[in-house]
Amino acid sequence: MFNPTILDQITQRLADNVPEGLQQLKGDLTHNLRANLEQILRDMQLVSREEFDIQQAVLQRTRARLTQLETRVATLEAAAQQAPSSVEKT
């Protein structure tokens, strides 16, 4: 879902900014930071750019189809109003 290289870069940047006294724990800290970052991103329920683009294309097609159907309904309604009523009054 997420690019592992980007997660590694973010994790490394965070670990590099740890105070010198905690540098001994850098390996554990890097691992824990990455795990926490992945969990946070999962909890946010983000989607990948590819998934977003696919859904955007589906939405565009749906909107285009809706516009076509609205036009068709309007045309049919106009034709129905202009046609003489075939229902006889009793």
C-alpha positions in Angstrom: 0.0 0.0 0.0 2.7 2.5 1.0 6.1 2.8 -0.6 8.5 1.1 1.8 11.4 3.3 0.6 9.5 6.4 1.7 8.7 4.9 5.1 12.4 4.0 5.5 13.4 7.5 4.7 11.0 9.1 7.1 12.0 6.6 9.8 15.7 7.3 9.2 15.2 11.1 9.4 13.3 10.7 12.7 16.0 8.4 14.1 18.8 10.8 13.0 17.2 13.6 15.0 17.2 11.6 18.3 19.4 13.2 21.0 22.9 11.8 21.3 22.2 10.1 24.6 19.7 7.8 22.8 21.8 7.0 19.8 22.8 3.7 21.3 19.2 2.6 21.0 19.0 3.8 17.3 18.4 0.3 15.9 15.5 -0.4 18.2 14.2 3.1 17.9 14.3 2.9 14.1 12.3 -0.4 14.1 9.7 0.9 16.6 9.3 4.2 14.7 8.7 2.4 11.5 6.2 0.0 13.0 4.3 2.9 14.7 4.3 5.0 11.5 2.9 2.0 9.5 0.2 1.5 12.2 -0.7 5.2 12.1 -1.0 5.2 8.3 -3.1 2.1 8.4 -5.4 3.6 11.0 -5.9 6.7 8.9 -7.3 4.4 6.2 -5.4 6.1 3.4 -5.5 4.9 -0.1 -2.7 4.7 -2.6 -2.5 7.2 -5.5 -3.3 4.3 -7.9 -6.5 3.4 -6.0 -7.5 7.1 -5.9 -7.0 7.6 -9.6 -9.1 4.5 -10.4 -11.9 5.7 -8.2 -11.7 9.1 -9.7 -12.0 7.6 -13.2 -15.0 5.6 -12.1 -16.6 8.7 -10.7 -16.0 10.6 -13.9 -17.6 7.9 -16.0 -20.6 7.7 -13.6 -21.1 11.5 -13.8 -20.9 11.4 -17.6 -23.5 8.6 -17.7 -25.7 10.4 -15.2 -25.6 13.5 -17.5 -26.6 11.4 -20.5 -29.5 9.8 -18.6 -30.7 13.2 -17.3 -30.8 14.5 -20.9 -32.6 11.5 -22.1 -35.2 11.7 -19.3 -35.7 15.4 -20.1 -36.2 14.6 -23.8 -38.7 11.9 -23.0 -40.6 14.1 -20.6 -40.8 16.9 -23.2 -42.0 14.5 -25.8 -44.6 13.0 -23.5 -45.9 16.5 -22.7 -46.2 17.4 -26.4 -47.9 14.2 -27.4 -51.7 14.2 -27.3 -53.2 12.3 -24.5 -54.2 8.8 -25.6 -56.2 8.2 -22.4 -59.9 8.7 -22.9 -62.0 10.3 -20.2 -64.9 8.2 -19.0 
